[in-house]
Amino acid sequence: MKATEELLLRDDNAILAGPRPSVDRDQLMLHLREALRLLHVDMEDENLIDTPRRWADSLITMTSGYDFTDVKKLTTVFKQACSAADASCQNLVVIGGTYKTLCAHHILPFFGQFIIGYIPEKQIIGASKIPRIVEVHMRRLQSQEHLAHDVADTIQKILEPQGIAVWMGGLHMCMVMRGVEQESSFMETNVLRGNFLSDERTRQEFMSIVNRKGSR
């Protein structure tokens, strides 16, 4: 992982999308233009002339998480944002936010909310870094189930907490625009580990927060 990539991970205001020299943008544009042509799209239409470039740029941005696949280095960078937890700390730490990604099956968006809870063992992490971990994984082709597990796996490696819980709720365009075509469709995913599995009280405390904060 290069120094510039590490800065992107640490900067709370940064978007994980730089020039990405590893991506051949011109070749990508060429193939996207050909894909549109095969769909009988009129590429002479003034509204579509620049579409391959725009499409390429958006895909480059929305898949920038593939630049951060070295788990060991990723973990090392985020560990630098950690601090020691109090010896008696048994608090449930809960952080929420939003995500948006592309589904791996149809390259259509799905998006929604996440709520993540953990019980510290030895370390806590800066609150802003949890959404950053989600961002690393959402900027790849994903399923909601894999996204939730990817986030849980990364936090587990960084913090080694007593327990971790990840809830995600999402609206999937592949269910809205194709297939069953249900505009009101909604999907929820839970990943529970450690104390959240073994201790019903801890699990209920987390789920009560989900019920209050998670919206459809």
C-alpha positions in Angstrom: 0.0 0.0 0.0 1.5 3.3 -1.0 1.8 6.4 1.3 -0.9 8.2 -0.7 -3.3 5.3 -0.3 -2.6 5.3 3.5 -3.4 9.0 3.6 -6.8 8.4 1.9 -7.7 5.9 4.6 -6.7 8.2 7.4 -8.3 11.4 6.0 -11.9 11.6 7.2 -12.8 13.9 4.4 -11.2 11.9 1.6 -13.0 9.8 -1.0 -11.2 6.5 -1.8 -10.7 7.4 -5.4 -7.5 8.8 -6.8 -6.2 8.6 -10.4 -5.8 4.8 -9.9 -2.9 4.3 -12.4 -3.5 0.6 -12.2 -6.7 1.0 -14.2 -6.3 1.5 -17.9 -9.0 4.2 -18.3 -8.7 4.4 -22.1 -9.2 0.7 -22.6 -12.1 0.7 -20.1 -13.8 3.5 -22.1 -13.3 1.7 -25.3 -14.9 -1.5 -24.0 -17.8 0.4 -22.4 -18.4 2.2 -25.7 -18.5 -1.2 -27.5 -20.9 -2.6 -24.9 -23.3 0.3 -25.5 -23.0 -0.3 -29.3 -23.8 -4.0 -28.9 -27.0 -2.8 -27.1 -27.9 -0.8 -30.2 -27.4 2.5 -28.4 -27.1 5.4 -30.8 -23.6 6.7 -29.8 -24.1 9.7 -32.1 -26.9 11.0 -29.8 -25.6 14.2 -28.2 -26.6 13.0 -24.7 -24.6 9.8 -25.1 -21.4 11.0 -26.9 -19.5 11.4 -23.5 -21.3 8.6 -21.7 -18.4 6.0 -22.0 -16.0 8.5 -20.3 -18.5 9.3 -17.5 -19.4 5.6 -17.0 -15.7 4.7 -16.9 -14.9 7.4 -14.3 -17.9 6.4 -12.1 -16.9 2.7 -12.2 -13.3 3.6 -11.4 -14.5 5.5 -8.3 -17.0 2.9 -7.2 -14.5 0.1 -7.4 -11.6 1.9 -5.7 -11.8 -0.5 -2.7 -9.9 -3.1 -4.9 -6.8 -0.9 -4.3 -6.9 -1.8 -0.6 -7.0 -5.6 -0.6 -3.8 -6.2 1.4 -5.5 -7.2 4.7 -2.3 -7.0 6.7 -1.4 -3.5 5.6 -5.0 -2.4 5.9 -5.1 -3.6 9.4 -1.8 -1.9 10.3 -3.1 1.4 9.0 -6.3 1.3 11.0 -4.5 0.1 14.1 -2.7 3.4 14.1 -6.1 5.1 14.8 -6.6 2.9 17.9 -6.1 3.7 21.5 -6.0 1.6 24.7 -9.3 0.8 26.3 -9.7 1.2 30.1 -9.1 -2.1 31.9 -12.6 -2.1 33.2 -14.2 -1.1 29.9 -17.3 -3.2 29.2 -19.2 -0.6 27.3 -21.1 -1.3 24.1 -19.7 1.0 21.4 -22.2 1.7 18.6 -21.5 3.6 15.4 -23.9 4.0 12.5 -24.0 5.6 9.1 -24.9 5.0 5.4 -23.4 3.0 2.6 -23.8 2.6 -1.1 -22.3 0.0 -3.4 -22.8 -2.0 -6.6 -24.2 -5.5 -6.5 -21.9 -8.2 -7.8 -24.6 -9.9 -9.8 -26.0 -7.1 -11.9 -23.7 -4.1 -11.3 -26.7 -2.2 -10.1 -26.7 0.0 -6.9 -27.9 -1.0 -3.5 -27.6 1.3 -0.5 -28.9 1.8 3.0 -27.8 2.1 6.6 -25.4 0.3 8.8 -25.1 0.0 12.6 -22.0 -1.5 14.1 -21.4 -2.4 17.7 -18.4 -3.8 19.5 -17.3 -4.5 23.1 -13.7 -3.5 23.5 -11.1 -6.0 24.8 -7.9 -3.9 24.8 -8.4 -1.2 22.1 -11.0 1.2 20.8 -10.9 3.0 17.5 -11.7 6.5 16.4 -15.4 6.8 15.6 -14.8 8.1 12.1 -12.7 5.1 11.2 -15.6 2.7 11.3 -17.4 4.4 8.4 -14.0 4.5 6.6 -13.7 0.7 7.0 -17.3 0.4 5.5 -16.2 2.6 2.6 -13.2 0.5 1.8 -15.4 -2.6 1.4 -18.5 -0.9 -0.2 -16.3 0.4 -3.1 -16.1 -3.1 -4.5 -18.7 -5.3 -6.3 -20.6 -6.7 -3.3 -23.6 -8.6 -1.9 -25.1 -7.3 1.3 -24.2 -10.5 3.1 -20.6 -10.4 2.0 -20.3 -6.7 2.7 -21.5 -7.2 6.3 -19.0 -10.0 6.9 -16.1 -8.2 5.2 -16.7 -5.2 7.6 -16.9 -7.5 10.6 -13.8 -9.4 9.6 -11.8 -6.2 9.3 -12.9 -4.8 12.6 -12.2 -8.1 14.2 -8.6 -8.1 12.9 -8.0 -4.5 14.0 -9.6 -4.5 17.5 -9.9 -8.2 18.5 -12.9 -7.2 20.6 -14.9 -9.3 23.0 -17.8 -9.1 20.6 -18.9 -7.5 17.3 -22.2 -7.0 15.7 -22.9 -5.6 12.2 -26.4 -4.7 11.0 -27.1 -3.6 7.5 -30.4 -2.6 5.8 -30.6 -2.0 2.1 -32.7 -1.2 -0.9 -31.5 -3.1 -3.9 -32.0 -1.7 -7.4 -31.7 -5.2 -8.9 -35.0 -6.0 -7.0 -36.6 -2.7 -8.0 -35.6 -2.3 -11.6 -35.6 -6.0 -12.7 -36.7 -9.4 -11.5 -39.5 -9.0 -9.0 -39.6 -5.2 -9.6 -40.7 -4.4 -6.0 -40.2 -0.7 -5.2 -40.8 -1.4 -1.5 -38.3 -4.3 -1.2 -35.9 -4.2 1.7 -33.2 -6.5 3.0 -31.6 -6.8 6.5 -28.4 -8.6 7.4 -27.0 -9.3 10.8 -23.5 -10.6 11.7 -23.1 -11.4 15.4 -19.9 -12.6 17.0 -18.4 -13.2 20.4 -20.5 -11.7 23.3 -23.3 -10.8 20.9 -23.8 -14.5 20.2 -23.2 -15.9 23.7 -24.9 -13.2 25.8 -28.6 -12.6 25.1 -28.6 -9.3 27.1 -25.8 -7.9 25.0 -27.5 -9.0 21.8 -30.8 -7.5 22.9 -29.2 -4.2 23.8 -27.7 -4.0 20.3 -30.9 -5.0 18.6 -32.9 -2.5 20.5 -30.6 0.2 19.1 -31.1 -1.2 15.6 -34.9 -1.1 16.1 -34.7 2.5 17.2 -32.1 3.7 14.6 -32.5 1.4 11.6 -35.1 2.8 9.3 -36.8 1.6 6.2 
